[in-house]
């Protein structure tokens, strides 16, 4: 007998494909809009902390030796700038790279929120993150905050990496494998290398491994990924400055400043 075709099958495939298309369009438009509000306006003028990261990149890629704060600043943002400078040696290239990295944050928040609370709440959270003035950095007074998405600072890029590690941990908890937990640990190490103060967030996120069925294996895998990510930098700090955590202590000392109150 000839096979009987289900007349509802094409309709079912079409109805299943439509939400995927809409969701993909939302993600693409979200990232594009987040990038545009973070890249505009481009400027060649930057404040001290921003120019320090640019100068460290010049030391890494271009042989500059007149000034460096690699002994107290996290290295990953300057490494990113150095890699970009090999393609286009201009301050605009650093701004574009930073804006792209920061625009990934709302997308990663959406993917993480979809796992926890479905699409609509995740979309609302992603839109708030993408366009809230604090994260964008455009204020009515004309000033730009230090912790914004359109600066050349490490705060927002570190937040993007923290959200990436959060999403990877959620995916690892849904489908547990040692490799997925190791990848999450590696990205957590990158977040620390992007901004030393991310250590507190890393400590909180590591608690998620307790939700795994075999939490001790998940913890070992996550710790191995963390060690692989941060180990080479600690060895470099030991070789260059005489201590594994010398740069961390120097960064904390410079941030704290003299004469702080005990409170």
Backbone as CSV, one residue per row, in Angstrom:
resi,resn,N_x,N_y,N_z,CA_x,CA_y,CA_z,C_x,C_y,C_z
1,UNK,0.849,-1.201,0.000,0.000,0.000,0.000,0.882,1.247,0.000
2,UNK,0.404,2.281,-0.642,1.168,3.537,-0.677,1.137,4.175,0.698
3,UNK,2.245,4.788,1.126,2.266,5.437,2.443,1.312,6.616,2.500
4,UNK,0.634,6.760,3.608,-0.315,7.842,3.792,0.420,9.060,4.388
5,UNK,0.324,10.181,3.728,0.969,11.404,4.203,0.063,12.106,5.204
6,UNK,0.688,12.615,6.247,-0.061,13.366,7.258,-0.207,14.807,6.784
7,UNK,-1.423,15.264,6.467,-1.579,16.637,5.967,-1.206,17.690,7.000
8,UNK,-1.178,17.324,8.279,-0.840,18.309,9.320,0.659,18.417,9.546
9,UNK,1.458,17.510,8.951,2.902,17.520,9.204,3.578,18.800,8.746
10,UNK,3.328,19.294,7.501,3.962,20.560,7.111,3.568,21.719,8.007
11,UNK,2.296,21.724,8.428,1.853,22.790,9.321,2.573,22.722,10.663
12,UNK,2.790,21.496,11.181,3.487,21.340,12.461,4.936,21.795,12.358
13,UNK,5.576,21.452,11.224,6.957,21.892,11.051,7.031,23.405,10.953
14,UNK,6.058,23.993,10.255,6.058,25.453,10.132,5.810,26.144,11.457
15,UNK,4.888,25.598,12.261,4.606,26.210,13.559,5.775,26.046,14.521
16,UNK,6.545,24.954,14.353,7.720,24.771,15.212,8.872,25.679,14.773
17,UNK,8.956,25.936,13.468,10.051,26.752,12.957,9.848,28.234,13.263
18,UNK,8.589,28.678,13.369,8.315,30.092,13.547,8.888,30.648,14.850
19,UNK,8.696,29.987,16.013,9.316,30.520,17.237,10.846,30.571,17.166
20,UNK,11.453,29.603,16.479,12.911,29.608,16.347,13.366,30.813,15.546
21,UNK,12.640,31.120,14.460,12.993,32.275,13.636,12.814,33.567,14.423
22,UNK,11.710,33.680,15.147,11.466,34.885,15.938,12.513,35.065,17.029
23,UNK,12.854,33.973,17.693,13.866,34.064,18.748,15.230,34.434,18.177
24,UNK,15.598,33.850,17.049,16.881,34.180,16.417,16.919,35.645,15.997
25,UNK,15.799,36.136,15.444,15.738,37.545,15.050,15.857,38.460,16.264
26,UNK,15.212,38.077,17.365,15.311,38.882,18.584,16.741,38.947,19.091
27,UNK,17.439,37.819,19.092,18.809,37.780,19.593,19.723,38.632,18.721
28,UNK,19.572,38.520,17.404,20.409,39.299,16.486,20.146,40.794,16.646
29,UNK,18.873,41.174,16.706,18.529,42.589,16.862,18.960,43.117,18.218
30,UNK,18.857,42.286,19.254,19.282,42.690,20.590,20.774,43.007,20.610
31,UNK,21.572,42.123,20.038,23.013,42.346,20.039,23.392,43.538,19.164
32,UNK,22.743,43.669,18.010,23.048,44.792,17.125,22.716,46.127,17.793
33,UNK,21.551,46.206,18.424,21.163,47.449,19.079,22.056,47.740,20.287
34,UNK,22.383,46.695,21.057,23.275,46.884,22.201,24.652,47.356,21.748
35,UNK,25.114,46.838,20.630,26.411,47.278,20.095,26.353,48.741,19.659
36,UNK,25.289,49.141,18.984,25.197,50.510,18.478,25.175,51.533,19.609
37,UNK,24.432,51.259,20.668,24.362,52.236,21.759,25.642,52.255,22.578
38,UNK,26.490,51.223,22.440,27.757,51.199,23.168,28.920,51.719,22.336
39,UNK,28.786,51.725,21.035,29.877,52.198,20.191,29.764,53.701,19.917
40,UNK,28.573,54.252,20.071,28.374,55.660,19.744,28.298,56.498,21.011
41,UNK,29.031,57.628,21.096,29.909,58.159,20.056,31.343,57.653,20.206
42,UNK,32.031,57.446,19.090,33.449,57.108,19.124,34.253,58.338,19.529
43,UNK,35.300,58.106,20.308,36.113,59.218,20.773,37.577,58.803,20.849
44,UNK,38.454,59.746,20.567,39.886,59.518,20.734,40.371,59.957,22.112
45,UNK,39.513,60.631,22.865,39.869,61.145,24.178,39.389,60.171,25.245
46,UNK,40.305,59.782,26.144,39.973,58.830,27.198,40.660,59.243,28.492
47,UNK,40.089,58.760,29.597,40.614,59.110,30.901,41.781,58.197,31.281
48,UNK,42.351,58.457,32.453,43.595,57.811,32.847,43.498,56.281,32.830
49,UNK,42.501,55.732,33.499,42.406,54.281,33.591,42.249,53.643,32.213
50,UNK,41.501,54.292,31.331,41.350,53.755,29.982,42.672,53.784,29.229
51,UNK,43.378,54.900,29.335,44.645,55.005,28.608,45.705,54.059,29.172
52,UNK,45.581,53.695,30.438,46.521,52.723,31.011,46.365,51.367,30.319
53,UNK,45.114,50.921,30.106,44.910,49.657,29.403,45.411,49.742,27.965
54,UNK,45.216,50.889,27.329,45.739,51.070,25.979,47.265,51.052,25.985
55,UNK,47.883,51.698,26.975,49.341,51.720,27.056,49.897,50.320,27.328
56,UNK,49.246,49.572,28.200,49.682,48.191,28.442,49.611,47.359,27.167
57,UNK,48.589,47.610,26.345,48.496,46.909,25.063,49.659,47.286,24.157
58,UNK,50.062,48.559,24.179,51.210,48.986,23.383,52.487,48.287,23.865
59,UNK,52.603,48.087,25.155,53.770,47.378,25.695,53.786,45.933,25.210
60,UNK,52.601,45.307,25.154,52.524,43.896,24.773,52.797,43.697,23.294
61,UNK,52.158,44.512,22.469,52.200,44.235,21.031,53.234,45.042,20.262
62,UNK,53.591,46.195,20.776,54.320,47.148,19.932,55.644,47.613,20.524
63,UNK,56.105,46.984,21.585,57.432,47.266,22.112,57.590,48.567,22.866
64,UNK,56.486,49.201,23.271,56.604,50.431,24.056,57.166,50.098,25.438
65,UNK,58.061,50.954,25.925,58.700,50.693,27.222,58.731,51.932,28.099
66,UNK,58.024,52.987,27.703,58.082,54.229,28.470,57.242,54.175,29.740
67,UNK,56.170,53.355,29.753,55.320,53.296,30.939,54.502,52.013,30.877
68,UNK,54.270,51.406,32.037,53.478,50.178,32.095,52.910,50.008,33.491
69,UNK,51.682,49.481,33.551,51.062,49.106,34.821,50.642,47.644,34.801
70,UNK,51.376,46.837,34.046,51.092,45.411,34.013,51.366,44.736,35.348
71,UNK,52.102,45.402,36.229,52.393,44.826,37.536,51.237,44.965,38.512
72,UNK,50.182,45.732,38.137,49.057,45.917,39.051,47.700,45.877,38.359
73,UNK,47.683,45.806,37.043,46.423,45.775,36.298,46.158,44.369,35.760
74,UNK,44.896,43.966,35.676,44.590,42.667,35.050,44.985,42.699,33.580
75,UNK,45.438,41.582,33.027,46.061,41.610,31.706,45.129,41.386,30.524
76,UNK,43.946,40.792,30.746,43.195,40.258,29.614,42.677,41.352,28.682
77,UNK,42.210,42.472,29.214,41.705,43.540,28.352,42.830,44.116,27.493
78,UNK,44.004,44.291,28.089,45.142,44.790,27.314,45.592,43.770,26.271
79,UNK,45.506,42.479,26.599,45.821,41.455,25.605,44.839,41.509,24.438
80,UNK,43.565,41.756,24.735,42.570,41.897,23.675,42.896,43.096,22.790
81,UNK,43.227,44.233,23.418,43.593,45.415,22.639,44.842,45.160,21.802
82,UNK,45.811,44.468,22.372,47.048,44.174,21.642,46.764,43.328,20.411
83,UNK,45.882,42.332,20.548,45.535,41.493,19.400,44.818,42.299,18.327
84,UNK,43.936,43.205,18.762,43.216,44.040,17.802,44.172,45.005,17.103
85,UNK,45.154,45.522,17.841,46.106,46.467,17.250,46.951,45.829,16.156
86,UNK,47.115,44.515,16.214,47.853,43.841,15.148,47.086,43.893,13.829
87,UNK,45.745,44.031,13.901,44.925,44.159,12.707,44.713,45.614,12.310
88,UNK,44.473,46.456,13.284,44.246,47.881,13.029,44.749,48.666,14.239
89,UNK,45.874,49.336,14.073,46.528,50.020,15.188,45.908,51.408,15.370
90,UNK,44.733,51.421,15.997,44.018,52.672,16.210,43.152,52.527,17.443
91,UNK,42.947,53.640,18.145,42.137,53.591,19.358,40.697,53.213,19.049
92,UNK,40.218,53.533,17.843,38.862,53.138,17.474,38.713,51.616,17.457
93,UNK,39.763,50.912,17.077,39.703,49.450,17.068,39.458,48.909,18.465
94,UNK,40.092,49.503,19.466,39.866,49.082,20.851,38.429,49.361,21.277
95,UNK,37.886,50.509,20.858,36.502,50.838,21.210,35.524,49.872,20.571
96,UNK,35.760,49.504,19.316,34.863,48.583,18.621,34.921,47.202,19.265
97,UNK,36.125,46.730,19.585,36.262,45.417,20.211,35.581,45.382,21.571
98,UNK,35.740,46.438,22.356,35.108,46.488,23.675,33.590,46.529,23.562
99,UNK,33.079,47.327,22.617,31.629,47.420,22.433,31.043,46.073,22.007
100,UNK,31.746,45.348,21.138,31.274,44.023,20.730,31.217,43.065,21.909
101,UNK,32.274,43.072,22.721,32.306,42.191,23.884,31.205,42.553,24.871
102,UNK,30.992,43.845,25.090,29.962,44.265,26.030,28.560,43.987,25.498
103,UNK,28.386,44.022,24.168,27.073,43.744,23.590,26.689,42.281,23.720
104,UNK,27.653,41.405,23.953,27.352,39.991,24.163,26.683,39.746,25.518
105,UNK,26.872,40.661,26.460,26.328,40.472,27.795,24.821,40.272,27.827
106,UNK,24.024,41.166,27.211,22.572,40.955,27.202,22.153,39.645,26.542
107,UNK,22.853,39.228,25.485,22.526,37.971,24.821,22.762,36.791,25.762
108,UNK,23.883,36.814,26.460,24.181,35.731,27.401,23.206,35.732,28.575
109,UNK,22.794,36.926,28.995,21.785,36.995,30.060,20.466,36.403,29.584
110,UNK,20.119,36.640,28.328,18.886,36.052,27.783,18.970,34.530,27.758
111,UNK,20.080,33.988,27.271,20.230,32.536,27.223,20.185,31.925,28.625
112,UNK,20.804,32.588,29.585,20.782,32.076,30.960,19.385,32.167,31.558
113,UNK,18.728,33.307,31.340,17.385,33.474,31.880,16.376,32.537,31.265
114,UNK,16.578,32.184,29.982,15.660,31.250,29.326,15.710,29.873,29.980
115,UNK,16.881,29.493,30.459,17.007,28.206,31.140,16.276,28.225,32.480
116,UNK,16.329,29.369,33.153,15.772,29.466,34.506,14.285,29.817,34.489
117,UNK,13.895,30.800,33.649,12.545,31.367,33.757,11.839,31.534,32.421
118,UNK,12.220,30.785,31.390,11.567,30.824,30.081,11.868,32.134,29.335
119,UNK,11.248,32.287,28.138,11.672,33.317,27.197,11.267,34.737,27.600
120,UNK,10.029,34.940,28.025,9.547,36.304,28.259,10.314,36.994,29.391
121,UNK,10.429,36.391,30.577,11.240,37.044,31.615,12.697,37.234,31.199
122,UNK,13.240,36.261,30.458,14.625,36.391,30.001,14.773,37.559,29.041
123,UNK,13.797,37.745,28.158,13.849,38.857,27.213,13.754,40.201,27.934
124,UNK,12.889,40.292,28.950,12.769,41.541,29.710,14.083,41.872,30.413
125,UNK,14.698,40.862,31.044,15.974,41.092,31.722,17.057,41.511,30.731
126,UNK,17.094,40.873,29.560,18.107,41.202,28.557,17.918,42.622,28.038
127,UNK,16.677,43.039,27.820,16.421,44.399,27.342,16.815,45.432,28.384
128,UNK,16.522,45.160,29.646,16.939,46.081,30.712,18.454,46.196,30.769
129,UNK,19.135,45.078,30.630,20.596,45.091,30.656,21.158,45.812,29.434
130,UNK,20.522,45.638,28.292,21.052,46.211,27.055,20.919,47.724,27.007
131,UNK,19.859,48.277,27.618,19.560,49.685,27.397,19.466,50.518,28.670
132,UNK,19.719,49.935,29.831,19.739,50.747,31.054,20.899,51.735,30.995
133,UNK,20.678,52.987,31.422,21.733,54.009,31.292,23.038,53.633,31.981
134,UNK,22.963,52.947,33.124,24.198,52.610,33.821,25.076,51.698,32.979
135,UNK,24.469,50.739,32.285,25.260,49.798,31.489,25.627,50.371,30.122
136,UNK,24.845,51.328,29.642,25.165,51.946,28.353,26.180,53.062,28.542
137,UNK,25.925,53.937,29.532,26.892,54.967,29.848,26.568,56.337,29.331
138,UNK,25.371,56.562,28.805,24.982,57.882,28.321,24.009,58.489,29.328
139,UNK,24.407,59.616,29.903,23.612,60.243,30.948,23.219,61.656,30.507
140,UNK,22.093,62.178,31.002,21.659,63.516,30.602,22.670,64.603,30.931
141,UNK,23.503,64.397,31.966,24.461,65.425,32.357,25.650,65.495,31.407
142,UNK,25.801,64.494,30.558,26.912,64.494,29.623,28.128,63.758,30.125
143,UNK,28.083,63.297,31.372,29.216,62.561,31.920,29.072,61.081,31.604
144,UNK,30.200,60.409,31.581,30.223,58.972,31.330,30.685,58.280,32.593
145,UNK,29.897,57.328,33.052,30.256,56.602,34.260,31.461,55.716,34.020
146,UNK,32.191,55.415,35.106,33.355,54.545,35.000,32.960,53.101,34.723
147,UNK,31.750,52.707,35.055,31.342,51.308,34.943,30.311,51.148,33.831
148,UNK,30.690,51.495,32.602,29.719,51.510,31.528,30.198,50.703,30.348
149,UNK,29.263,50.478,29.407,29.556,49.633,28.275,30.301,50.305,27.151
150,UNK,30.415,51.630,27.164,31.104,52.297,26.069,32.438,52.895,26.498
151,UNK,32.972,52.464,27.615,34.305,52.883,28.043,35.303,51.786,27.713
152,UNK,36.579,52.103,27.885,37.647,51.131,27.654,38.134,50.558,28.975
153,UNK,37.212,50.335,29.888,37.532,49.768,31.183,37.140,48.297,31.224
154,UNK,37.564,47.616,32.260,37.390,46.158,32.329,36.099,45.724,33.004
155,UNK,35.300,46.658,33.540,34.129,46.281,34.327,33.090,45.530,33.496
156,UNK,32.643,46.145,32.407,31.621,45.511,31.581,32.127,44.263,30.853
157,UNK,33.351,44.258,30.290,33.855,43.003,29.721,33.925,41.869,30.736
158,UNK,34.302,42.187,31.973,34.331,41.152,33.009,32.926,40.638,33.295
159,UNK,31.939,41.525,33.280,30.555,41.102,33.496,30.093,40.167,32.373
160,UNK,30.507,40.442,31.142,30.173,39.554,30.037,30.758,38.166,30.256
161,UNK,32.002,38.098,30.697,32.626,36.798,30.950,31.970,36.085,32.128
162,UNK,31.551,36.832,33.136,30.847,36.221,34.267,29.520,35.620,33.796
163,UNK,28.807,36.341,32.927,27.551,35.816,32.394,27.793,34.601,31.498
164,UNK,28.891,34.596,30.758,29.219,33.430,29.940,29.484,32.209,30.818
165,UNK,30.230,32.402,31.898,30.490,31.281,32.804,29.199,30.832,33.495
166,UNK,28.316,31.773,33.817,27.028,31.426,34.426,26.207,30.562,33.474
167,UNK,26.156,30.957,32.201,25.421,30.176,31.211,26.037,28.791,31.020
168,UNK,27.362,28.726,30.980,28.023,27.429,30.829,27.759,26.526,32.029
169,UNK,27.726,27.095,33.221,27.426,26.294,34.402,25.987,25.772,34.371
170,UNK,25.049,26.607,33.937,23.661,26.157,33.832,23.527,25.040,32.802
171,UNK,24.236,25.177,31.671,24.205,24.117,30.659,24.833,22.835,31.195
172,UNK,25.904,22.978,31.975,26.561,21.802,32.547,25.667,21.116,33.571
173,UNK,24.880,21.884,34.303,23.976,21.280,35.273,22.830,20.540,34.582
174,UNK,22.403,21.038,33.399,21.334,20.360,32.665,21.834,19.054,32.037
175,UNK,23.034,19.096,31.457,23.637,17.913,30.832,25.055,17.768,31.381
176,UNK,25.200,17.153,32.543,26.497,17.157,33.228,27.558,16.342,32.490
177,UNK,28.666,16.986,32.220,29.895,16.331,31.763,31.061,17.087,32.368
178,UNK,32.164,16.370,32.577,33.342,17.018,33.143,33.862,18.122,32.227
179,UNK,33.767,17.921,30.918,34.287,18.915,29.984,33.522,20.228,30.091
180,UNK,32.203,20.156,30.236,31.414,21.381,30.340,31.724,22.132,31.620
181,UNK,31.890,21.435,32.723,32.262,22.110,33.961,33.674,22.696,33.860
182,UNK,34.567,22.001,33.161,35.915,22.518,32.977,35.902,23.793,32.133
183,UNK,35.057,23.827,31.101,34.939,25.038,30.280,34.419,26.209,31.104
184,UNK,33.439,25.931,31.969,32.923,26.989,32.842,34.016,27.509,33.768
185,UNK,34.820,26.606,34.334,35.920,27.032,35.190,36.952,27.849,34.442
186,UNK,37.230,27.486,33.196,38.189,28.233,32.386,37.701,29.662,32.137
187,UNK,36.417,29.816,31.837,35.868,31.156,31.609,35.850,31.966,32.901
188,UNK,35.626,31.311,34.029,35.721,32.013,35.316,37.124,32.567,35.530
189,UNK,38.138,31.798,35.128,39.516,32.291,35.217,39.715,33.505,34.320
190,UNK,39.123,33.478,33.131,39.234,34.634,32.237,38.566,35.872,32.847
191,UNK,37.458,35.670,33.559,36.798,36.799,34.213,37.709,37.433,35.264
192,UNK,38.442,36.600,35.998,39.388,37.131,36.991,40.523,37.872,36.300
193,UNK,41.018,37.342,35.192,42.100,38.000,34.472,41.624,39.267,33.769
194,UNK,40.327,39.384,33.550,39.791,40.618,32.994,39.659,41.694,34.069
195,UNK,39.295,41.266,35.284,39.129,42.216,36.393,39.347,41.450,37.692
196,UNK,40.369,41.823,38.436,40.719,41.095,39.649,39.560,41.032,40.638
197,UNK,38.730,42.079,40.690,37.611,42.107,41.633,36.529,41.095,41.296
198,UNK,36.637,40.417,40.145,35.671,39.370,39.797,35.817,38.128,40.667
199,UNK,36.847,38.072,41.496,37.042,36.912,42.370,35.829,36.637,43.244
200,UNK,35.172,37.697,43.716,33.999,37.494,44.572,32.870,36.836,43.789
201,UNK,32.647,37.271,42.543,31.615,36.660,41.708,31.960,35.217,41.382
202,UNK,33.236,34.941,41.161,33.665,33.569,40.881,33.358,32.667,42.067
203,UNK,33.618,33.159,43.269,33.321,32.368,44.461,31.851,32.043,44.595
204,UNK,30.982,32.998,44.243,29.539,32.747,44.316,29.107,31.745,43.250
205,UNK,29.588,31.905,42.022,29.172,31.022,40.934,29.664,29.594,41.143
206,UNK,30.804,29.443,41.790,31.316,28.091,42.027,30.390,27.275,42.921
207,UNK,29.534,27.948,43.679,28.583,27.225,44.522,27.565,26.447,43.686
208,UNK,27.406,26.819,42.419,26.448,26.123,41.570,26.831,24.667,41.338
209,UNK,28.124,24.335,41.450,28.534,22.948,41.228,27.922,22.024,42.277
210,UNK,27.485,22.578,43.414,26.850,21.756,44.435,25.504,21.217,43.976
211,UNK,24.945,21.808,42.902,23.682,21.319,42.372,23.823,20.133,41.446
212,UNK,25.059,19.752,41.124,25.281,18.604,40.259,25.073,17.303,41.028
213,UNK,24.694,16.229,40.327,24.487,14.934,40.968,25.777,14.433,41.615
214,UNK,26.867,14.511,40.883,28.180,14.164,41.430,28.965,15.464,41.585
215,UNK,28.647,16.184,42.634,29.167,17.535,42.770,30.675,17.563,42.928
216,UNK,31.243,16.520,43.535,32.687,16.525,43.747,33.430,16.387,42.420
217,UNK,32.879,15.611,41.481,33.497,15.516,40.162,33.336,16.822,39.397
218,UNK,32.167,17.442,39.540,31.949,18.736,38.901,32.893,19.792,39.464
219,UNK,33.091,19.750,40.797,33.999,20.713,41.422,35.441,20.508,40.968
220,UNK,35.859,19.257,40.851,37.214,18.978,40.378,37.405,19.445,38.941
221,UNK,36.423,19.178,38.087,36.521,19.607,36.695,36.529,21.128,36.588
222,UNK,35.668,21.782,37.346,35.616,23.248,37.323,36.918,23.841,37.865
223,UNK,37.437,23.243,38.930,38.706,23.711,39.470,39.857,23.494,38.511
224,UNK,39.828,22.377,37.759,40.874,22.133,36.772,40.833,23.179,35.668
225,UNK,39.628,23.510,35.196,39.511,24.554,34.184,39.974,25.904,34.690
226,UNK,39.638,26.191,35.951,40.083,27.446,36.557,41.602,27.506,36.648
227,UNK,42.226,26.385,37.033,43.683,26.338,37.149,44.362,26.488,35.792
228,UNK,43.801,25.835,34.768,44.378,25.945,33.426,44.297,27.379,32.920
229,UNK,43.205,28.068,33.240,43.035,29.437,32.767,43.920,30.441,33.467
230,UNK,44.086,30.307,34.779,44.805,31.328,35.534,46.234,30.930,35.866
231,UNK,46.545,29.628,35.760,47.879,29.153,36.114,49.010,29.808,35.342
232,UNK,48.929,29.904,34.002,50.028,30.547,33.262,50.282,31.985,33.692
233,UNK,49.220,32.720,34.008,49.418,34.105,34.443,50.103,34.163,35.800
234,UNK,49.734,33.270,36.722,50.384,33.253,38.029,51.862,32.903,37.899
235,UNK,52.166,31.971,37.005,53.585,31.628,36.776,54.336,32.800,36.176
236,UNK,53.700,33.521,35.259,54.338,34.714,34.684,54.568,35.770,35.764
237,UNK,53.602,35.955,36.651,53.766,36.915,37.742,54.921,36.511,38.658
238,UNK,55.052,35.216,38.906,56.170,34.737,39.740,57.507,34.971,39.055
239,UNK,57.559,34.726,37.765,58.815,34.900,37.027,59.177,36.371,36.862
240,UNK,58.176,37.213,36.633,58.443,38.618,36.313,58.569,39.496,37.555
241,UNK,57.717,39.243,38.556,57.661,40.153,39.699,57.992,39.473,41.025
242,UNK,58.303,38.175,40.999,58.773,37.515,42.196,57.721,36.926,43.092
243,UNK,56.472,36.860,42.659,55.418,36.268,43.482,54.224,35.882,42.640
244,UNK,53.608,34.748,42.985,52.460,34.289,42.212,51.307,35.276,42.264
245,UNK,51.117,35.905,43.430,49.990,36.822,43.605,50.469,38.259,43.786
246,UNK,51.638,38.564,43.288,52.191,39.906,43.439,51.324,40.943,42.722
247,UNK,50.873,40.642,41.522,50.061,41.611,40.783,48.706,41.820,41.448
248,UNK,48.134,40.756,42.033,46.864,40.899,42.746,47.034,41.826,43.945
249,UNK,48.109,41.627,44.701,48.349,42.480,45.868,48.628,43.918,45.456
250,UNK,49.367,44.093,44.373,49.665,45.448,43.908,48.399,46.152,43.432
251,UNK,47.545,45.416,42.719,46.295,46.011,42.269,45.393,46.404,43.424
252,UNK,45.317,45.558,44.441,44.497,45.879,45.604,45.064,47.068,46.356
253,UNK,46.391,47.151,46.473,47.021,48.265,47.170,46.761,49.576,46.450
254,UNK,46.861,49.569,45.115,46.627,50.799,44.360,45.162,51.209,44.403
255,UNK,44.262,50.232,44.451,42.841,50.552,44.529,42.468,51.091,45.892
256,UNK,43.055,50.526,46.924,42.703,50.921,48.281,43.169,52.340,48.600
257,UNK,44.405,52.659,48.216,44.931,53.991,48.464,45.328,54.191,49.917
258,UNK,45.991,55.296,50.230,46.470,55.518,51.597,45.391,56.121,52.495
259,UNK,45.517,55.848,53.774,44.710,56.511,54.781,43.247,56.144,54.779
260,UNK,42.887,54.937,54.370,41.476,54.548,54.384,41.013,54.259,55.809
261,UNK,39.754,54.571,56.078,39.173,54.271,57.368,38.989,52.774,57.532
262,UNK,38.998,52.315,58.781,38.778,50.897,59.055,37.377,50.481,58.605
263,UNK,36.432,51.394,58.639,35.052,51.091,58.250,34.862,51.141,56.748
